[in-house]
Amino acid sequence: MDLDLRKLRYFAAVAEHRHFGRAAEKLYIAQPVLSRQIKAFEQELGCALLVRTTRTVELTAAGRQLYEEAQGILDAVTAAVRRVHDADRGVQRLVVAFSPGLHVSDVIRAFGARHPDVQTDVVPARWWEQDAPLRDGRAQIGYLWRTFDETGLRTIPIGREPRVACMPAVHPLANRPDITLADLDGERMMDAPTRRTSSLEEKFELIAAGQGIALVPRSVARSYSRDDLVHLPVTDAPGMETCLAVCADRREKPLRDFLAIATAILRDDPYTGAGASR
C-alpha cells in the first residue's frame, strides 16, 4: 500500500499532543475532520494506532512504532522537496547533522567565510539513530558520537571524551568526587535499549525523578546542566569517540572542503577533540 503522507502528518500531531483538539488546532482543521482522517488511516493500515477515552489518547504498540518512524519519514520528504527547490533556483546547500552535546558553529563560520556561495544548515541527530539523517538525505555530513551503523559511510576520527554518571542530586552517591563502574552495580541504568527515551530532555527528566542513572559524554552532561542533577566522573568507564561521517560515495568539493575545515577545528576542541581527556 502507499502511505498517505497527509494522514501520517495528522497522526503524528495527535501522537505528539495526545489530544485531538490540540492537534486539530495545530493543523488548522476541524476536530471531527481529524478524527475521521485518523480512523480512515487506521483502516488503511489494518491496525489500531490509538486508544481513545473521554479524556486521553494513548498509543498502541503499532502507534508507538509508527510515531517513532513518522518523524524521520516526514523530515526526509521535507528535505527532498527542499532539494528540488534548491536545484530549481541553483542554490548550493550543505546540511550538517550533529549529535547531542556536539557543536559545529565554529566550523560553519569558518566554512562560510571561504564559501559564501554555499548555504549551510544543521539538523539534530537523535541519539539512538545518529546515522539516519545521512541515510535518508536530510544531511550530507554528520558530527556524531560512536557507535552507530557505519555501513556505507566514511568516518574520520575526531577525538574521545570521558563519560560521566548522571544521577539525581539526592542520590547516595551524589556527594562523591568520582565513582567506578562497580559503584553502579545494582543501580537501574537508563542506557538499556528497553528504557529508550525520545529525547535527552526526557531522559534527564526521568533521572531527576529518581528512575535511573545514565552514563553520558561529559559535554552532553554540561549541555543539559540542571540543579537537581549531578554528573560524576566514572574513572574506569571507557570514553566515547567522536567522528565526522559522510556517505562513502559523496565526493563533492564543498563537502571535501567542509571535512578538511571541520577536522582541523574539531580536533583542537578541548572537550571533544583529540586533545580531550582520555
N, C-alpha and C positions, 0 to 999 in steps of 0.2 A: 504494500500500500504506500501511497505518497503521504508524507507528513504535512499537514496543513500548518504552515508557519504562523498564520494569524491566530489559529486556535491555540497553538503552542505558546504564543505570547500571552494570550488570555489566561491560560493555565498557569504560567509562570507568575503572573501578577497575583492570582488567587493564592498560589502556594507561598509567595513571599509575604503577603499580608494576612493569610489565614482568615480572610473575611471577604465575602463577595461585595459588600457595599464599598469598602475602602478600595478594593481592586477595581471596581467599576468606575469610581471617581478618578483613579489614576489613569484609566484607559479612556476616559471621556465617553463612556457608553452607559446605557441604562442597565440596572442590575438584572432585570428579567432577561434581557438580551444576553448578558454574560452567562447567566445560569443555563440558558438554552444552548449556548455555544459549548460550554463545558460538558453538558450532557451529551451533545452530539459528538464531541471529541472522544468521550469515553466509549460511546457506541462504535465509533470508527476503529478505535484501538482494540476493542473487545475486552476491556478490563476496567474496573473501578479505580479511579485516581484519588478520589476524595471521600471522606466520611463526613457527612453533614449532620449537624444537630441544630437546634434552635439558636444556639449561642456561638458555637465554634465550628471551624472547618479543620479537619486533620487529614494528613496524607496517608494513603495506604502504602504498602510496601512498593507497589508499582508506581504510585505517585511520587514517593521519595526518590526512586530511581530515575524517573523521568525529569523531576526537578533538578536532580544532580546533572543530568545530561543537557538540560534545556539551555542553560546559560552559555555553555560552550557552543551549542548549535546556533543560537541566536547571535552571539558575538561573531562567529565565523561568517554568517550570512551578511551581517553589517559590514564586516571587513571586506568581504568580496565586492559588495556594492560600492564601497569607497574606492577600491582599486579600479573598478570600472570607470568611476567618475574621474579619478586621477589620470587614467590613461586618456580619457576624452579631453581633459584640459592640459595634458602634457606635464603634469605635476610629478616630480620625483619625491618619494616619501620613504623614510626608513623608520620602522617601528621596533622598539626595544621592549622586550618582556623582562621584568625584574621580580625576583623572589622577595618575600617579606624580609625586612631588615637590611636589604641591599640598596645602594643608591647609585644612580648613573648621571646625576645632574652635572657633575664636573665634566664627564665625558661628552655629554650632549653640548655643553657650552664650547668645549674645545673643537668638537667636530663641526659645529655650526659656524665657528669663526673661519674654518677652512673651506666649508661647503655651504655657503649661504643660499645656494640654489636648491638645497635638499631640505625638505620639511621633515622634522624628527618628532615622533610621538612615542608615548610609552603606554604599556598595558601591564597590569599586575598579573603575576603568575601564581595561581593558587598552590598552596604548599604541597598538596597531595598529587598534583598533576602538573608539575612545573614545565614539562616539555610540550604541553597541549597547545599553547599559542604558536609555537614553531610549526607544529604538525598541521594545524587547521588554517594556517595562513594569516593569523592575526598579527604575527610579528616575524621579523627576519632574523633577529638576534636575541639571545637570552643571556642575562646575567643571573646565574642560578646557583642554588646550593646542590651539591651532590648528596644523595644519589637520586637518579631518575633513569628512565629508559633512554639509553644513548644510541639505540639502533637507528642508523641512517643519519646521525648527527656527527658533526665535527666539534670537538671541545678543546678549549685552551685553558689549562690550569691557571688560576689566579693566586690563590692562597689558601690558608687554613685558619679556622677560628675556633677558640675553645668553646665548649658548651657549658652552660650553667643550669642549675636546677631551679626552676621557677615554682614557688610554693607560697601558701598564704603566710602573711606576716605573723600570724598567731600559731604557726606550726611549731612543734617542739624543737625542730632542727634550725629554726629561723635565726637564732642568735649565734650560730656557729660561724666562724670566719670562712670555712670551707668544709666540704664533705667528700666522701668517696662513694663509689657505686655500692659498696657493701652497706653503707648507711641507709640506702634506699631499699634494701631488701624488705619485702613485706608491704611496701608502700603501693598505693594504687597509682599507676602511671597513666598519663593522658596520651602517651605516644603510640599506644597499641592501635592497630587498624580497626578494631572493634569499637574504639571510642573516638572515631574521627569526627571532627567538628567542621562546620562550613567555613570558618574564618578563625584567624588568630584572636580577634577580639572575643569571639565566643569561647575559645579555649581558655583565655586568661580570665574571663568572667567566671567560668566553671571552676578554675583553680582557686580563685579568690573565694568562691563559695565553699571550698573545702572538699571538692570532688576529685582531687588528684594532684599529682605533681608532673611536670613536664621537663624534659631536657631540651633546651633550645640553644641556638647560637647566641653568643654574648650580645651581638649587635641587635638581634631580634628583641632580646630582653630589654635593651636600652631604648629601642624604638617604642616599646609598649610599656614604659615605666609607669607605675602607679603605687600609691601609698599603701595599699592593702596587700601588696605582693613583695617578696624578696627574691633575689637571684643570687644563689651561692655557687662559687666555683666548685666544680667536681674534678678533683685533682687527677683521677685516673680514667676519666672518660675520654675516648678518642675525639679529636677535633673534627669539625665539619669543613669540607673543602668547598671552595667557590670556583666557578669556572664561567667562561663565555661559551655559548653554544650556538651553532648555526646548522642549517640543513647542509649535508655534505655536498650537495650539487649546486649550492649557491656560491657564485664567484664574482658578482658584480663589483666594479671598482669602488663605489661608495661603501659597500659592505666591507670590502677588504680594508679600506682606509679607516672605517669606524673601529674595526677589530684591532688594528695597529694602535690607534689612539687609546682605545679602552684598555688594552693590555698594558701599555706603558703607565697610564694613570692609575688604574686599579691595583696594579702590583705594588705601587707605592703607598696605597691606603694603609694607615697604621692599624686599622681594625680588621679588615678582611683581606688585605693583600699579602704578598709573600713575606712582608715584614711583620705580620701579625704573630702574636704569641702562639706557640705550638703546645 
